[in-house]
């Protein structure tokens, strides 16, 4: 492993993570919220890949495969719920679909 | 070869649970009948419980690099399995009124139990992550199971988004720890950290532990991360609420404590102080917000925030006694929460669109269902920590740990919190014995499986009093539940 120091890779991953998190907080459209979740998950995956390359070990790559699998499962359920949300509430705006308070 | 069989032996309870899931799938493909699916669930989980007893003599067994089956894991596996059994039994009469496919609920429930078991025994980040996701992802489906009610759908979506964000935090925290140390097991991580890693790596370690804590505290709904709890508890079907409040909380707390005990990476005075502050704020906020609720499920949601706050005291204390105190507190809390949610589930059974969770639905319950009402009253007393109920035993142990470690401010907060809590628990209790209004919702006399649900409630009520009077067996079990730190 030559070239870039590890802090560059981790820094990029952190930037992606923050972008995803900011989107999650700001966006009101549930489809975009799910996309932001994906970005956050994949940022963590990238951090694992970078760290794995640094330590010359397969652990990071194994974790990445686990992360993709879980992210796919979450996205599948999230989209399923999204369809139901659209059907019952006639909107995919998260605030409009929020009825419980207190 | 010998070692391989040893590992299979250690994994036997989880193997039984996994086989249960396969058997459920088979049963569903042959004939859709909730009776059969539920029976398979009960048999499978009981077999797993039985195999735990056999395992006691062999523990601790390390199962691969990912899992450690020590007495600690066995104790919490038993708690989780019993909670899963009770949850599935409450679901039977509840789902009888649900006009759609009912069998998948049990498959989701057992899958979630398997995740909880993996989480409890994990000693490696991969095990932690798989366990947590296997626990959470079926829960999304369970919360949204009655998807035609808008509240359930909304609750599931809120839980999905926030839980997904928490998972991302957990993963990023793990990645930072891995980047700093190159290690993924809790123990080797602490060894690497103790050897010294340089200043920039130390910052990464602290950030990593911090992000993992954020994720686990979210799952435990401690105060800055508690906003989802009342909504999800209110929207979720009552049997799922019972499951969420017990299995999910127990498993996550068990892994949090194991991480803190095994990995001294977390040994940072600043971090421990912060956890103490979060514990105090959780106790106060949870109890104060519960005061102005009229929905019993929301009251239980806020009270769970406060209860986990009490539990965090043990993590701050970090004394060797704390494992025993946590084991006792969690066992008693799981018993009482199951009872309280179980009564809500049975009163709402069979499902008819909206749960009978408003406090008015419980007005005069005593004159319609005396046993359920008395059990509910006992559960409320136990949650409040009144002597002669098992809730008192748990609170007593947590308080004694706080005092033994000289954490007077935490002990004070526990006492103040319990004082506030008394008000709303007694309010629910008093309502049970008032006159039943003429407009009250009619209680259904019989639904399939209602008898079994009632039997579990009686059992839990009896246990609440028995352990309250004679706690030695539970204390003995909990004191044996030690965490094994790998050499």
Interface residues (C-beta under 8 A of the other chain):
Chain A: X6 X7 X10 X13 X14 X17 X20 X21 X24 X30 X33 X34 X37 X40 X41 X43 X44 X45 X47 X48 X50 X51 X52 X54 X55 X57 X59 X60 X62 X63 X66 X67 X70 X73 X74 X77 X78 X81 X82 X84 X85 X88 X89 X94 X97 X98 X99 X100 X102
Chain B: X125 X126 X129 X130 X133 X137 X140 X141 X144 X147 X148 X150 X151 X153 X154 X155 X156 X157 X158 X160 X161 X164 X165 X167 X168 X171 X172 X174 X175 X176 X178 X179 X182 X184 X200 X204 X230 X231 X234 X235 X292 X293 X295 X298
